[in-house]
Amino acid sequence: MEHTHISPLELQDNLIKIIGKDYMLVTAGTMQQNNCLTASWGGMGFMWNKPVACIVIRPQRYTKEFIDREEFFTLSFFDESYKKIFAFCGSKSGRDVNKVKECGLTTFETKNGSVAYTEARLILECKKLYAAPFEKDGFICKDLLGNYENGDFHTQYISEITDCMIK
């Protein structure tokens, strides 16, 4: 089944649920060299007169190298039958294993040269607009600093959702 392109304004999903509870794969790179990671932190909204996605990536994650290098990346959401891929992609490094091959996923190239998955039920292609690391002094709620005991603060990426593809 092919994906249909829709406007981000037409999304019907509960975005808080699908990011925080169902998870997503963040993928960056080219068809020749790419990597994905499982993410459950992020958000969607409207900023700078654009539909945006906000993701956060820890500095040691291999996928961060690809996100920093490329202009676009994808967020992919799958139905329940693919739940096992989130555990695998969240526990293995792309430095050590080819996650796509191990999970049996099929990649395709988007119109902007990003990597997406045929099996995903929803794909958001995103163009980076802003990136900055979280900083200790920026936390008003100091209880949240418990997420950063090693000092490995995430980098946040605010990106325009340039394409939505649904099955």
TABELNOR-V931762 format. One record per residue. N is the residue number from 1. NEAR is the number of other C-alpha atoms within 8 Angstrom. D_FIRST is the distance of its C-alpha to the first C-alpha in whole Angstrom. Layout:
BEGIN
n:near:d_first
N:NEAR:D_FIRST
N:NEAR:D_FIRST
END
This chain:
BEGIN
n:near:d_first
1:3:0
2:5:4
3:8:7
4:7:9
5:8:13
6:10:16
7:8:19
8:9:20
9:5:23
10:6:20
11:7:19
12:4:19
13:5:19
14:6:23
15:8:23
16:8:26
17:8:24
18:12:21
19:14:23
20:10:26
21:8:25
22:9:22
23:12:22
24:14:20
25:13:20
26:12:22
27:16:21
28:16:23
29:15:24
30:9:23
31:11:21
32:5:24
33:6:25
34:12:24
35:12:24
36:12:23
37:10:24
38:12:24
39:11:25
40:10:26
41:8:29
42:11:28
43:10:28
44:9:26
45:7:28
46:8:30
47:7:33
48:4:34
49:5:33
50:8:29
51:12:26
52:13:27
53:13:26
54:11:28
55:10:28
56:10:31
57:9:31
58:10:34
59:9:36
60:6:36
61:9:32
62:10:31
63:13:28
64:11:31
65:8:32
66:12:28
67:13:28
68:7:32
69:7:31
70:9:28
71:8:28
72:13:24
73:15:22
74:15:19
75:12:19
76:15:16
77:13:15
78:12:14
79:8:14
80:5:17
81:6:16
82:8:16
83:9:20
84:7:21
85:8:20
86:12:22
87:9:25
88:10:25
89:12:24
90:10:27
91:6:29
92:9:29
93:11:30
94:11:28
95:6:31
96:6:32
97:8:28
98:8:25
99:13:23
100:9:19
101:7:21
102:8:22
103:8:19
104:6:17
105:10:15
106:8:13
107:10:14
108:9:13
109:10:16
110:8:16
111:5:18
112:6:21
113:9:21
114:15:20
115:16:18
116:13:14
117:10:12
118:9:8
119:7:9
120:12:11
121:12:10
122:11:12
123:13:14
124:12:17
125:13:19
126:15:22
127:11:26
128:11:29
129:8:32
130:7:34
131:9:35
132:7:38
133:8:39
134:9:40
135:7:44
136:6:46
137:5:48
138:6:45
139:9:45
140:5:46
141:6:45
142:6:47
143:5:45
144:8:42
145:10:44
146:6:44
147:5:40
148:9:42
149:7:45
150:4:44
151:5:44
152:9:41
153:10:39
154:10:36
155:12:35
156:12:33
157:12:31
158:12:30
159:12:28
160:12:26
161:14:23
162:8:22
163:11:18
164:13:16
165:12:12
166:10:10
167:9:7
END
